[in-house]
Amino acid sequence: MREYLLVFLVAAATTYLLTVIARELALRTGAVAKVRDRDVHAVPIPYLGGLAMLGGLVAAYVVARQLPFLSTSGPFVFRDAGIVLIAGALICAVGVLDDLFELDALTKLGGQVLAAGFLIAFGIQYVYVTGRDGTQYPLDPAQGALLTGFIVVATVNAVNFVDGLDGLAAGVVGIGAVAFFVFCYQLASINKVSLATTGALLSAALAGACAGFLPHNFHQARLFMGDSGSMLIGLVLSASAVTLTGQFSPDQISQGAAGTQASLLPTLLPLLLPISILIVPMLDLVLAVVRRTRAGRSPFAPDKQHLHHRLLEIGHSHRRAVLIMWMWAALVSLGTVLISLYNDEAWMWASVGAMALLTVGLTFLLPKLHHPGRALPEQA
């Protein structure tokens, strides 16, 4: 655990320091977010925060290779982590080009597919799925490749989509990375195998990179991660989950904390976690497409009806809206991990229910307490 904590701190410190350089580079190259009608920032903000986050991830990887415990782990831990970081560098480069020249959607999608294809080409892909009755179904290489490509590209776009308020994407992905680290670490401990896994290493480094970036990105932001950052952390988050199915058998993943068969949920977690963490932005994405097409507009036409805009409308401040969406992410990701790992379902469901009530209460009651005479706006 101490070495993982050091990986987290190295990623956080490196990202924090490199952010200053990334900001200066963005200003010199003109990679600056102009103020548009749908934006919530009032002045132009530099992009290219993704370069600092990539630097933090790489620094954490290099340091991890020198640590006494992690350096003696199996050969696949650093090999798989290195492949994920190379794919991350590819997609970060696409994001940098977009931050500089505003690439069209099809070109960006091509870059995302290329990065996902790089992962698949080097064996980072799903190798099995589990049915509702617990039956395990091996995937042939083509099926695993298609499923992996879909999950990675969907997660990349969901993170890119949620990056609408200062600190929102970094916080949501950072919380998800912490949740997945807990799952990987506990899963290895339960099965009495090496605690050094690719998923744990990548998620610890990703959580650190997000934590190091947040001081510069929380409202009022001095730097945006841009597409270079949102696509990078989306790929690393999803790829971390994919590596788990290549390093644990289905029987190991499905063991509960008492060493007994817990439920179907843990076996599905490597597939569902990237989606579950981002269920709120993905739902927002679906609603946006429906809303715009019903109005006879392009699904890609921008508007100010996203969930974070609605939170601002009902009376939340910018920072409080972000904190509430962080709580939503923590509720889903940590709740899913806890229920997956532990067999005391009554206690776990009670804990998740209490978290849900607290989150809902803060979402809808806090504006009324601050503005008692203010009525909530009708939803469109």
Phi, psi and omega in degrees: 000322182296323180289324175295323176297320178295320176301315178301312184293322178296315179298318181294312183294317181295315178299316181301316182286319182290339180300325178297318179292319180298322179296316179295320178296320179296319180294322182288329183264357179079018177277079186232135178281111177285158181278122178245169184301324185274353183279157178256351176274148187259346180229155178299137182236136179294151174264203173074019174298337179299329178297320178294320180293321176297318177300320178296318179295316180295317179298318178297321179296316181295317179294319182300326180294343182259355184280145188302316184278307184296326183291342179260011180288175182300162185294337185278342184298305183281331176298309181294320179296321178296320178297317179298319181291325176294316176299322177297321177295322178299312184286332175294321178297319176299318179295322177298316178299321178292319178297328181274318190239001179055072179296154176285164186299322182293322179294318177297318178299321177299319177296321178295317179295322178298315180295317177297321178296325177297317177302312184296319182299332180256020170088008177271092181201164178293141181243350177199160171227167182236136179280176182296331180271007180090356178294136182262129183243110175296146177257137173285166186305322181293317179296315179298322180294315180296316180295317179297314180300318180296312182296317182295311181295321179296318180293318178303314182288328178293318177295318177300323182288323184282350183282068183243347177232154181303123175082358187290305184296316180298320180291316181297313181291322177299317177296317178298321179294320177298315179300317182289327175299315178302317180296312181298315183294313180292324179298316178294320180294318180299319183271004176054044175243179182302136178283354178271107178228155179297318181300316180294318180297311182293320182290325176295316179294320180295317177299320178294318179298319178294318180295321179290333180279330187301320179303331179270345190249345181287152187303131351284124184287140173260348181205140173261148175288333181065183178295333178298326180271315184295320179289325179297308184289332175295318179293315182295321179298310183291320180294328176301318179291323180296320183298336183297321183287344177270347184243351175232145175281162177302322180296322179292317182294329185272006179279136176278181184294336179270005180084011180249167179293118186274296182189180178288334188302313182299326179294328180275348188301317178302333178275322189269336189301312179302326179283318184295322179297325185254024183297325180293309177295328178293320175297320177299321179297314179297315180297324179294318179297315179297315182299316184286320179291324177296330179274004179077021181251167177293142176301339181265001180290128184287153173208181180241045180243016179289168184300321180292329175292322179296321178297321177294323182293324184277004170117001178281145172286169180302311183295319182292325176298318178294315180298322178295318179290331171297319179295321175301315180297318179294321179301313183287310187288309181291323177298317179297317181294316181297315181294328180289324189271331191244146187270347180281078189294325182298314180294319182293315179295325177296319179295315180295321178298319178296319177297320181294317179297319179297317181296314179296319180298316179294328182292315190252337183267329183300317177299326179292325179290324180279330180228075188299336182265004186265126179273147178289138180291151176292142179278139180286000000 
